[in-house]
């Protein structure tokens, strides 16, 4: 089950990062953890700026970076004081490196962080081509990463969506979602998208018949039940009640019940339907990532990354497999 004793929040001091502070602080309060803030000084940026301004050789290590680091340390300390409640304040960390995503991942490993909370996308076209630091961290992180969309207020989490195609990969996120739902007193909704192939036409109806819907819900219920039985050592089960489905799991010896919904829809693309459903019906998406990089990522793409890019709700990613 998910434990959050140490939460790492990378920051560039922009609004998106400041928005992530608030969510991280709420998580620290719910889970009894602390929040560490990290700022990475990207070396290449300051190298070019300093050379252009000064106009003659100088030591970056002795003359430039110490001043930048000192200013960043003062700034990050102010951010910690302003945004994080004193009870949940951890460390403020400033590091220098050519690739911020690598520094973030290395720092998370070194401090034994349980989760990384980061500001998400603003749907800038250049980001879609070049990618972002958040993308790279999500792709390689061994721990859960919570991506917070810009301009979203930190509100209570009442409904958590888990997209699933019935595979073990898609269901690996269920245990983190259960822990979140228990702490937030939220409902979990499993969402399965039946993709329509080819061009959309009037003959391809998105609405399922009652029999189709009932059949798919039963398949989903049975698949989830089998997965939990195989992977949770009976600590987490799903059962059908007259009032609806429920998760039952043991939390420190106490039985916890969580309401569960099973939703099935049709659509041309999974990521579009997931985003549409989440934006209108949920407060958080919990989804698994393959963790692919390099050519595998380039050719295969990722439903998870598309969901993160377009979702107006926080998205928590759980790694499924290691990099290949």
BAKOL-258389 format. One record per residue: x, y, z of N, C-alpha, C in turn; residue in three letters. Coordinates in steps of 0.02 Angstrom, whole numbers, plus 50000, padded with zeros to 5 digits. Atoms other than C-alpha are relative to their C-alpha. Layout:
BAKOL-258389
ATOM  n.xx  n.yy  n.zz ca.xx ca.yy ca.zz  c.xx  c.yy  c.zz marmar
ATOM     X     Y     Z     X     Y     Z     X     Y     Z    ALA
...
This chain:
BAKOL-258389
ATOM  n.xx  n.yy  n.zz ca.xx ca.yy ca.zz  c.xx  c.yy  c.zz marmar
ATOM 50042 49940 50000 50000 50000 50000 50044 50063 50000    UNK
ATOM 49963 49938 50007 50052 50180 49970 50013 50032 50068    UNK
ATOM 49980 49964 49941 50148 50267 50108 50034 50065 49979    UNK
ATOM 49972 49935 50019 50193 50452 50100 50031 50034 50061    UNK
ATOM 49965 49968 49945 50319 50497 50234 50044 50058 49975    UNK
ATOM 49958 49947 50028 50424 50605 50116 49978 50015 49928    UNK
ATOM 50025 49978 50065 50357 50704 49967 50049 50051 49972    UNK
ATOM 49953 49954 50032 50476 50790 49845 49963 50042 49948    UNK
ATOM 50031 49955 50048 50416 50944 49750 50055 50040 49965    UNK
ATOM 49953 49958 50038 50532 51010 49613 49967 50067 49983    UNK
ATOM 50028 49934 50012 50510 51196 49584 50047 50043 49958    UNK
ATOM 49964 49948 50036 50562 51328 49459 49974 50069 50020    UNK
ATOM 50029 49940 49970 50468 51458 49564 49944 50031 49958    UNK
ATOM 50055 49976 50041 50335 51479 49429 49933 49979 50031    UNK
ATOM 50066 50012 49971 50147 51471 49461 49982 49926 50002    UNK
ATOM 50017 50071 50002 50130 51289 49408 50032 49962 50058    UNK
ATOM 49965 50032 49945 50259 51236 49537 49968 50020 50067    UNK
ATOM 50032 49977 49938 50178 51343 49672 49933 49966 50011    UNK
ATOM 50063 50036 49995 50013 51257 49635 50012 49930 50027    UNK
ATOM 49983 50067 49976 50099 51090 49667 50014 50000 50075    UNK
ATOM 49986 49997 49928 50154 51149 49841 49937 49986 50040    UNK
ATOM 50062 50005 49962 49974 51161 49898 49975 49928 50002    UNK
ATOM 50022 50069 50003 49930 50986 49840 50046 49955 50042    UNK
ATOM 49953 50040 49960 50088 50914 49918 49989 50010 50074    UNK
ATOM 50013 49986 49930 50049 51000 50082 49938 49964 50025    UNK
ATOM 50061 50036 49983 49874 50925 50082 50014 49925 50009    UNK
ATOM 49983 50071 49995 49947 50752 50052 50040 49987 50064    UNK
ATOM 49961 50008 49938 50071 50776 50194 49955 50000 50061    UNK
ATOM 50047 49997 49944 49928 50821 50309 49960 49935 50005    UNK
ATOM 50041 50061 50000 49824 50669 50257 50040 49939 50019    UNK
ATOM 49960 50060 49990 49967 50544 50263 50052 50007 50055    UNK
ATOM 49953 49991 49945 50070 50619 50403 50072 50004 49978    UNK
ATOM 49932 49996 50026 50223 50654 50295 50028 50070 50001    UNK
ATOM 49969 49935 50006 50338 50799 50256 50014 50016 49927    UNK
ATOM 49990 49977 50069 50372 50903 50100 50070 50030 49994    UNK
ATOM 49935 49972 50017 50546 50935 50029 49993 50038 49934    UNK
ATOM 50000 49962 50063 50569 51071 49896 50069 49996 49968    UNK
ATOM 49938 50006 50037 50701 51054 49760 50000 50050 49942    UNK
ATOM 49991 49957 50059 50764 51186 49637 50065 49979 49966    UNK
ATOM 49942 50020 50039 50882 51136 49497 50023 50059 49957    UNK
ATOM 49970 49949 50042 50998 51266 49419 50027 49966 49938    UNK
ATOM 49976 50033 50062 51019 51210 49236 50064 50034 49975    UNK
ATOM 49934 49971 50015 51202 51236 49192 50004 50034 49932    UNK
ATOM 49991 49972 50067 51188 51268 49005 49969 50070 49994    UNK
ATOM 50034 49935 50004 51067 51414 49028 50045 50056 50028    UNK
ATOM 49960 49947 49968 51178 51511 49146 50069 50007 49968    UNK
ATOM 49936 49996 50035 51335 51470 49048 49994 50051 49943    UNK
ATOM 50008 49954 50057 51271 51562 48892 49985 50071 50023    UNK
ATOM 50018 49933 49976 51195 51706 48989 50061 50036 50030    UNK
ATOM 49943 49969 49967 51353 51736 49090 50053 50020 49949    UNK
ATOM 49949 49984 50050 51469 51730 48939 49980 50062 49960    UNK
ATOM 50024 49944 50040 51361 51853 48842 50004 50065 50040    UNK
ATOM 50002 49940 49958 51348 51975 48988 50070 50024 50018    UNK
ATOM 49934 49981 49974 51526 51971 49053 50049 50015 49944    UNK
ATOM 49958 49987 50058 51617 51956 48887 50072 49978 50007    UNK
ATOM 49932 50026 49995 51776 51876 48954 49999 49938 50044    UNK
ATOM 49999 50063 49963 51829 51710 49029 49996 50011 50075    UNK
ATOM 50003 49999 49927 51785 51678 49211 49982 49930 50023    UNK
ATOM 50014 50066 49973 51761 51531 49325 49926 49995 50020    UNK
ATOM 50069 50011 49982 51582 51471 49328 49993 49973 50071    UNK
ATOM 50004 50032 49935 51616 51366 49481 50014 50050 50056    UNK
ATOM 49980 49954 49947 51697 51508 49579 49962 50066 50000    UNK
ATOM 50028 49933 50005 51611 51664 49514 49925 50003 49986    UNK
ATOM 50070 49995 50022 51440 51624 49440 49954 49957 50043    UNK
ATOM 50046 50046 49966 51361 51471 49520 49991 50014 50075    UNK
ATOM 50011 49984 49929 51393 51520 49702 49948 50054 50010    UNK
ATOM 50049 49946 49994 51293 51681 49676 49930 49976 49982    UNK
ATOM 50065 50026 50021 51153 51593 49583 49972 49953 50053    UNK
ATOM 50022 50048 49949 51146 51455 49714 49977 50036 50063    UNK
ATOM 50018 49962 49940 51141 51580 49858 49931 50032 49992    UNK
ATOM 50064 49967 50013 50996 51675 49778 49944 49948 49999    UNK
ATOM 50050 50053 50004 50903 51512 49741 49983 49972 50069    UNK
ATOM 50012 50025 49932 50924 51452 49921 49956 50048 50039    UNK
ATOM 50041 49950 49966 50850 51614 49986 49928 49997 49974    UNK
ATOM 50066 50002 50031 50705 51602 49863 49961 49937 50021    UNK
ATOM 50035 50063 49984 50664 51419 49900 49981 49998 50074    UNK
ATOM 50017 49997 49928 50668 51452 50088 49937 50043 50009    UNK
ATOM 50060 49958 49997 50540 51591 50061 49938 49962 49977    UNK
ATOM 50056 50040 50026 50431 51473 49959 49976 49950 50053    UNK
ATOM 50017 50049 49948 50437 51341 50096 49960 50033 50056    UNK
ATOM 50034 49965 49946 50387 51467 50229 49930 50024 49980    UNK
ATOM 50063 49971 50024 50249 51543 50123 49946 49947 49986    UNK
ATOM 50050 50047 50027 50166 51385 50055 49991 49936 50041    UNK
ATOM 50004 50064 49964 50203 51238 50171 49992 50012 50074    UNK
ATOM 50011 49994 49928 50132 51227 50346 50061 49975 50038    UNK
ATOM 49939 50016 49961 50270 51221 50477 50003 49926 50020    UNK
ATOM 50001 50070 49978 50215 51047 50535 50024 49952 49946    UNK
ATOM 49985 50046 50055 50250 50974 50363 50062 50021 49960    UNK
ATOM 49941 49977 50036 50408 51067 50312 50058 49951 50007    UNK
ATOM 49940 50042 50000 50555 50959 50262 50061 50041 49982    UNK
ATOM 49939 49966 50021 50716 51010 50175 49988 50045 49940    UNK
ATOM 49996 49962 50062 50750 51145 50046 50066 49984 49968    UNK
ATOM 49940 50026 50034 50874 51083 49916 50011 50038 49935    UNK
ATOM 49981 49968 50063 50965 51176 49777 50058 49962 49971    UNK
ATOM 49946 50037 50033 51070 51080 49651 50012 50028 49930    UNK
ATOM 49980 49978 50067 51161 51118 49488 50009 49939 49955    UNK
ATOM 49992 50056 50045 51151 51005 49337 49975 50018 49930    UNK
ATOM 50020 49985 50069 51132 51003 49147 49930 49976 49982    UNK
ATOM 50065 50028 50016 50973 50899 49148 49957 49997 50064    UNK
ATOM 50041 49997 49939 50843 50946 49280 49965 49934 50016    UNK
ATOM 50037 50063 49987 50745 50783 49259 50044 49949 50034    UNK
ATOM 49954 50048 49970 50899 50679 49301 50016 50020 50072    UNK
ATOM 49986 49977 49932 50938 50787 49453 49941 49985 50046    UNK
ATOM 50061 50013 49960 50758 50769 49514 49997 49926 50019    UNK
ATOM 50004 50072 49987 50763 50579 49498 50055 49977 50047    UNK
ATOM 49945 50017 49956 50934 50566 49580 49987 50023 50071    UNK
ATOM 50016 49973 49934 50877 50676 49724 49946 49959 50034    UNK
ATOM 50054 50041 49972 50717 50576 49748 50027 49934 50027    UNK
ATOM 49970 50063 49978 50820 50417 49761 50042 50011 50062    UNK
ATOM 49955 49987 49944 50947 50494 49880 49964 50014 50065    UNK
ATOM 50037 49982 49939 50820 50564 50003 49946 49948 50017    UNK
ATOM 50050 50054 49991 50710 50407 49986 49929 50028 50001    UNK
ATOM 50067 49971 50006 50558 50505 49931 49950 49945 49982    UNK
ATOM 50054 50047 50016 50393 50411 49921 49959 50022 49940    UNK
ATOM 50039 49973 50056 50315 50525 49790 50032 50065 49977    UNK
ATOM 49981 49936 50028 50359 50668 49673 49936 50036 49978    UNK
ATOM 50058 49961 50020 50229 50806 49652 50025 50058 49958    UNK
ATOM 49973 49950 50047 50255 50920 49500 49943 50037 49965    UNK
ATOM 50046 49963 50043 50168 51056 49402 49997 49967 49932    UNK
ATOM 50010 50034 50063 50095 50989 49240 50005 50046 49940    UNK
ATOM 49995 49966 50065 50071 51050 49061 49954 50061 49996    UNK
ATOM 50045 49945 50018 49999 51211 48992 49977 49994 49927    UNK
ATOM 50020 50014 50069 49969 51133 48819 50032 50048 49949    UNK
ATOM 49962 49961 50047 50099 51243 48736 50022 49955 49943    UNK
ATOM 49980 50042 50057 50132 51177 48558 50073 49979 50002    UNK
ATOM 49929 50018 49997 50321 51181 48588 50012 49943 50048    UNK
ATOM 49993 50054 49952 50299 51066 48738 49983 49933 49968    UNK
ATOM 50022 50062 50031 50210 50938 48630 50055 49971 49956    UNK
ATOM 49946 50024 50043 50361 50929 48514 50061 49981 50041    UNK
ATOM 49938 50009 49963 50503 50944 48638 49992 49960 50064    UNK
ATOM 50009 50033 49936 50425 50865 48791 50016 50048 50057    UNK
ATOM 49987 49958 49942 50444 50933 48967 50038 49961 50053    UNK
ATOM 49967 50032 49944 50539 50898 49126 49953 49951 50035    UNK
ATOM 50049 50044 49969 50379 50825 49199 49993 49935 49962    UNK
ATOM 50004 50060 50041 50364 50704 49052 50058 49953 50015    UNK
ATOM 49940 50041 49992 50542 50644 49075 50003 49968 50070    UNK
ATOM 50001 50028 49933 50523 50621 49262 49950 49943 50005    UNK
ATOM 50051 50053 49998 50362 50522 49242 50024 49938 49964    UNK
ATOM 49978 50057 50041 50440 50412 49109 50051 49957 50036    UNK
ATOM 49944 50037 49970 50588 50362 49218 49994 49988 50075    UNK
ATOM 50005 50004 49927 50529 50379 49397 49982 49929 50024    UNK
ATOM 50015 50065 49970 50528 50221 49503 49946 50007 50053    UNK
ATOM 50051 49988 49949 50407 50302 49627 49941 50037 49968    UNK
ATOM 50057 49964 50028 50233 50377 49599 50014 50074 49989    UNK
ATOM 49994 49928 50016 50225 50549 49518 49930 50029 49992    UNK
ATOM 50064 49966 50005 50077 50665 49542 50010 50064 49960    UNK
ATOM 49995 49943 50044 50059 50790 49400 49939 50045 50010    UNK
ATOM 50053 49953 49985 49957 50946 49440 49991 50048 49941    UNK
ATOM 50011 49954 50056 49879 51041 49292 50003 50073 50023    UNK
ATOM 49998 49929 49982 49901 51230 49288 49930 50026 50019    UNK
ATOM 50061 49964 49983 49769 51341 49367 49945 49955 50030    UNK
ATOM 50050 50042 49967 49684 51200 49463 50004 50011 50075    UNK
ATOM 50001 49989 49928 49631 51231 49642 50004 49934 50037    UNK
ATOM 49996 50060 49958 49671 51105 49778 49933 49991 50035    UNK
ATOM 50065 50013 49971 49502 51033 49819 49998 49929 50028    UNK
ATOM 50007 50067 49972 49438 50879 49909 49994 49949 49943    UNK
ATOM 50002 50054 50049 49456 50714 49815 49942 49954 50019    UNK
ATOM 50059 50041 49987 49286 50628 49806 49994 49940 49954    UNK
ATOM 50004 50055 50048 49305 50518 49653 50066 49991 49964    UNK
ATOM 49937 50017 50032 49463 50433 49589 49986 49952 49942    UNK
ATOM 50011 50042 50059 49464 50360 49413 50063 49958 49986    UNK
ATOM 49946 50045 50021 49570 50208 49366 49982 49973 49931    UNK
ATOM 50012 50028 50067 49573 50177 49177 50029 49929 49997    UNK
ATOM 49975 50068 50005 49590 49991 49138 49979 49967 49934    UNK
ATOM 50016 50041 50058 49598 49878 48986 49999 49926 50020    UNK
ATOM 50003 50067 49969 49588 49725 49102 50070 49968 50008    UNK
ATOM 49933 50029 49995 49777 49696 49091 50029 50010 50070    UNK
ATOM 49964 49991 49936 49891 49672 49242 50033 50069 50002    UNK
ATOM 49967 49934 50003 49983 49828 49184 49954 50055 50023    UNK
ATOM 50046 49946 49983 49830 49939 49197 49975 49996 50071    UNK
ATOM 50027 50008 49933 49777 49866 49364 50052 50009 50055    UNK
ATOM 49947 49993 49949 49945 49891 49450 49990 50064 50041    UNK
ATOM 50011 49937 49964 49888 50066 49500 49946 49995 50054    UNK
ATOM 50058 50005 49955 49742 49999 49602 50018 50008 50074    UNK
ATOM 49983 49998 49929 49835 49983 49767 50014 50071 50025    UNK
ATOM 49990 49929 49982 49892 50165 49768 49934 50036 50002    UNK
ATOM 50066 49968 50002 49716 50218 49721 49959 49983 50061    UNK
ATOM 50037 50021 49941 49642 50117 49863 50024 50037 50061    UNK
ATOM 49972 49965 49942 49759 50197 49989 49979 50074 49999    UNK
ATOM 50023 49931 50007 49717 50370 49921 49927 50006 50019    UNK
ATOM 50072 49996 49989 49531 50335 49923 49983 49992 50075    UNK
ATOM 50012 50010 49928 49538 50273 50103 50016 50062 50039    UNK
ATOM 49980 49940 49964 49630 50428 50161 49955 50059 49985    UNK
ATOM 50041 49944 50021 49520 50547 50063 49925 49987 50008    UNK
ATOM 50071 50020 49996 49357 50451 50096 49966 50010 49932    UNK
ATOM 50023 49990 50069 49332 50445 49908 49974 49935 49970    UNK
ATOM 50024 50057 50039 49247 50330 49783 50051 49985 49945    UNK
ATOM 49958 50020 50055 49346 50231 49654 49956 49980 49941    UNK
ATOM 50035 50019 50061 49283 50219 49475 50049 49968 49952    UNK
ATOM 49961 50033 50053 49358 50092 49355 49968 50017 49934    UNK
ATOM 50026 49980 50066 49340 50153 49176 50032 49959 49946    UNK
ATOM 49976 50038 50057 49354 50040 49025 49974 50031 49936    UNK
ATOM 50019 49970 50064 49354 50115 48850 50003 49947 49945    UNK
ATOM 50003 50044 50058 49298 50007 48703 50014 50043 49938    UNK
ATOM 49980 49956 50055 49391 50087 48558 49965 49982 49935    UNK
ATOM 50029 50008 50066 49306 50113 48390 50055 50007 49949    UNK
ATOM 49946 49999 50050 49421 50075 48244 49975 50030 49935    UNK
ATOM 50019 49967 50063 49422 50171 48081 49972 50069 50014    UNK
ATOM 50028 49933 49994 49336 50337 48050 49933 49997 50037    UNK
ATOM 50063 49997 49964 49195 50386 48164 49943 50015 49952    UNK
ATOM 50058 49988 50042 49024 50379 48082 49937 49992 50042    UNK
ATOM 50062 50005 49963 48843 50384 48132 49982 49928 50015    UNK
ATOM 50016 50071 49989 48837 50194 48119 50038 49972 50060    UNK
ATOM 49961 50023 49943 48964 50180 48260 49976 50038 50062    UNK
ATOM 50030 49966 49943 48867 50221 48417 50043 49993 50062    UNK
ATOM 49961 50002 49939 48959 50268 48575 49961 49969 50058    UNK
ATOM 50041 50025 49945 48813 50217 48685 49993 49924 49996    UNK
ATOM 50006 50072 49997 48815 50035 48739 49928 49980 50017    UNK
ATOM 50064 50026 49980 48658 49931 48750 50005 49977 50073    UNK
ATOM 50000 50021 49930 48606 49876 48924 50035 49933 50008    UNK
ATOM 49968 50066 49996 48661 49696 48890 50075 50006 49992    UNK
ATOM 49928 49991 50010 48830 49752 48823 50033 50030 50063    UNK
ATOM 49973 49967 49941 48857 49866 48972 50005 49952 50059    UNK
ATOM 50000 50048 49944 48809 49731 49099 50053 49947 49990    UNK
ATOM 49950 50052 50014 48920 49602 49013 50070 50026 50013    UNK
ATOM 49933 49972 49990 49072 49717 49012 50013 50016 50073    UNK
ATOM 49991 49986 49929 49044 49769 49192 50015 49936 50039    UNK
ATOM 49987 50064 49968 49038 49586 49244 50072 49976 49986    UNK
ATOM 49931 50019 50018 49200 49551 49149 50050 50041 50040    UNK
ATOM 49956 49956 49962 49280 49700 49233 50003 49980 50073    UNK
ATOM 50004 50019 49930 49221 49649 49405 50040 49935 50012    UNK
ATOM 49966 50065 49992 49285 49469 49383 50076 50008 49992    UNK
ATOM 49928 49991 50012 49453 49529 49315 50032 50035 50059    UNK
ATOM 49973 49964 49942 49480 49650 49460 50004 49953 50060    UNK
ATOM 50001 50047 49944 49431 49517 49586 50057 49951 49996    UNK
ATOM 49945 50048 50010 49555 49392 49512 50067 50033 50011    UNK
ATOM 49936 49966 49993 49695 49521 49505 50015 50013 50074    UNK
ATOM 49989 49987 49929 49671 49569 49687 50017 49936 50038    UNK
ATOM 49988 50064 49967 49667 49388 49740 50072 49976 49988    UNK
ATOM 49933 50023 50018 49831 49353 49649 50055 50045 50026    UNK
ATOM 49947 49951 49986 49924 49510 49704 49998 50035 50067    UNK
ATOM 50004 49962 49937 49867 49571 49875 50003 49958 50063    UNK
ATOM 49997 50043 49941 49885 49420 49990 49938 50008 50044    UNK
ATOM 50065 49994 49966 49701 49441 50034 49994 50063 50044    UNK
ATOM 50005 49937 49963 49736 49615 50104 49951 50048 49968    UNK
ATOM 50045 49957 50037 49625 49693 49972 49955 49958 49956    UNK
ATOM 50048 50038 50040 49467 49620 49895 49945 50046 49975    UNK
ATOM 50059 49964 50023 49315 49678 49799 49940 49954 50010    UNK
ATOM 50059 50041 49989 49141 49619 49842 49938 50039 49977    UNK
ATOM 50061 49969 50025 48968 49652 49773 49948 50002 50056    UNK
ATOM 50052 49990 49950 48839 49724 49892 49936 50020 49966    UNK
ATOM 50064 49980 50029 48655 49759 49864 49999 50074 49982    UNK
ATOM 49999 49927 50012 48692 49945 49871 50054 50019 49949    UNK
ATOM 49946 49986 50047 48840 49930 49750 50062 49962 50018    UNK
ATOM 49937 50035 49987 49017 49863 49739 50042 50038 50050    UNK
ATOM 49957 49969 49950 49144 49894 49876 50069 49967 49999    UNK
ATOM 49935 50027 49983 49329 49874 49906 50001 49988 50075    UNK
ATOM 49988 50013 49929 49373 49795 50072 50074 49985 50006    UNK
ATOM 49929 50016 49990 49554 49802 50129 50020 50014 50073    UNK
ATOM 49975 49993 49932 49654 49793 50289 50050 50057 50003    UNK
ATOM 49954 49944 49989 49738 49953 50347 50019 50001 50073    UNK
ATOM 49977 50006 49931 49842 49924 50503 49953 49959 50043    UNK
ATOM 50043 50046 49964 49727 49784 50553 49927 50020 50001    UNK
ATOM 50070 49977 50002 49568 49885 50524 49971 49988 49931    UNK
ATOM 50034 50010 50063 49443 49840 50390 49973 50066 49974    UNK
ATOM 50021 49937 50031 49412 49986 50272 49959 49984 49938    UNK
ATOM 50043 50011 50058 49270 49991 50145 49998 50063 49956    UNK
ATOM 49999 49945 50048 49276 50098 49988 49948 49987 49945    UNK
ATOM 50048 50010 50055 49131 50121 49864 50035 49996 49933    UNK
ATOM 49970 50011 50066 49172 50062 49688 49947 50006 49945    UNK
ATOM 50043 49998 50060 49093 50106 49520 50037 49969 49941    UNK
ATOM 49972 50030 50060 49121 50013 49357 49967 50033 49939    UNK
ATOM 50028 49963 50057 49100 50119 49199 50031 49974 49935    UNK
ATOM 49977 50021 50066 49112 50066 49017 49975 50050 49948    UNK
ATOM 50021 49954 50053 49110 50182 48866 50034 49981 49935    UNK
ATOM 49969 50009 50066 49150 50181 48680 50030 50065 49977    UNK
ATOM 49971 49940 50027 49262 50301 48589 50055 49984 49951    UNK
ATOM 49947 50012 50050 49389 50322 48449 50067 49990 50033    UNK
ATOM 49935 50006 49966 49535 50344 48568 49990 49995 50075    UNK
ATOM 50006 50010 49928 49558 50286 48746 50016 50064 50038    UNK
ATOM 49979 49943 49961 49650 50440 48804 49948 50056 49998    UNK
ATOM 50051 49947 50004 49514 50559 48741 49942 49984 50046    UNK
ATOM 50057 50019 49958 49376 50462 48829 50017 50003 50074    UNK
ATOM 49978 49997 49930 49477 50448 48990 50001 50072 50024    UNK
ATOM 49996 49929 49982 49512 50635 48992 49930 50031 50005    UNK
ATOM 50068 49973 50000 49332 50678 48948 49962 49978 50063    UNK
ATOM 50035 50025 49941 49263 50567 49086 50028 50031 50063    UNK
ATOM 49968 49973 49939 49389 50626 49216 49985 50074 50009    UNK
ATOM 50012 49928 49995 49366 50811 49177 49929 50016 50024    UNK
ATOM 50070 49987 49984 49178 50796 49200 49976 49963 50063    UNK
ATOM 50028 50042 49946 49161 50665 49337 50047 49985 50058    UNK
ATOM 49951 50022 49950 49321 50645 49439 50039 50058 50029    UNK
ATOM 49955 49952 49968 49443 50735 49552 50073 49981 49992    UNK
ATOM 49932 50025 50010 49596 50629 49514 50000 49939 49955    UNK
ATOM 49990 50060 50040 49658 50501 49388 50061 49963 50028    UNK
ATOM 49942 50041 49980 49770 50358 49445 50011 49950 49944    UNK
ATOM 49987 50039 50061 49852 50272 49297 50071 49973 49999    UNK
ATOM 49935 50032 50003 49997 50157 49260 50039 50024 49939    UNK
ATOM 49957 49983 50056 50145 50205 49150 50048 49943 49987    UNK
ATOM 49954 50053 50020 50254 50084 49052 50072 50017 50019    UNK
ATOM 49931 49981 49986 50410 50185 49090 50047 49990 49941    UNK
ATOM 49957 50008 50059 50473 50168 48911 50038 50064 49986    UNK
ATOM 49961 49942 50020 50608 50282 48845 50031 49985 49932    UNK
ATOM 49965 50011 50063 50708 50305 48685 49953 49984 49943    UNK
ATOM 50039 50017 50060 50645 50228 48523 49934 49966 50016    UNK
ATOM 50062 50033 49982 50516 50120 48610 49946 50051 50016    UNK
ATOM 50049 49947 49983 50432 50276 48679 49981 50038 49937    UNK
ATOM 50012 49959 50059 50450 50370 48514 49949 49966 49953    UNK
ATOM 50043 50035 50047 50364 50236 48410 49933 49979 50030    UNK
ATOM 50061 50026 49970 50236 50172 48534 49956 50054 50031    UNK
ATOM 50039 49948 49968 50184 50334 48617 49975 49976 50068    UNK
ATOM 50024 50019 49934 50089 50329 48780 49932 50030 50013    UNK
ATOM 50065 49976 49980 49906 50340 48826 50006 50041 50064    UNK
ATOM 49990 49965 49936 49964 50393 49000 50023 50072 49988    UNK
ATOM 49975 49932 50011 50062 50543 48935 49949 50045 49967    UNK
ATOM 50053 49960 50031 49917 50599 48827 49947 50020 50052    UNK
ATOM 50047 49984 49946 49802 50589 48978 50028 50056 50044    UNK
ATOM 49968 49949 49958 49925 50691 49082 49999 50068 49964    UNK
ATOM 49995 49937 50037 49943 50821 48944 49934 50037 49996    UNK
ATOM 50064 49968 50012 49758 50853 48921 49952 50001 50060    UNK
ATOM 50045 50002 49943 49682 50815 49090 50000 50066 50038    UNK
ATOM 50006 49941 49957 49617 50960 49193 49996 49980 50073    UNK
ATOM 49999 50026 49932 49627 50850 49347 50069 49972 50016    UNK
ATOM 49936 50030 49982 49780 50790 49445 50004 49928 49976    UNK
ATOM 49989 50068 50024 49854 50630 49373 50058 49969 50039    UNK
ATOM 49948 50037 49963 49949 50506 49482 50022 49941 49957    UNK
ATOM 49974 50054 50041 50061 50390 49381 50038 49950 50044    UNK
ATOM 49968 50055 49964 50119 50221 49447 50040 49959 49949    UNK
ATOM 49958 50036 50047 50264 50135 49361 49984 49925 49999    UNK
ATOM 50016 50070 50008 50230 49962 49291 50060 49956 49987    UNK
ATOM 49942 50040 50019 50391 49901 49211 50062 50045 49999    UNK
ATOM 49938 49963 50003 50572 49952 49205 50015 50020 49929    UNK
ATOM 49979 49978 50066 50655 50042 49060 50031 49942 49962    UNK
ATOM 49970 50050 50044 50705 49932 48913 50050 50034 49955    UNK
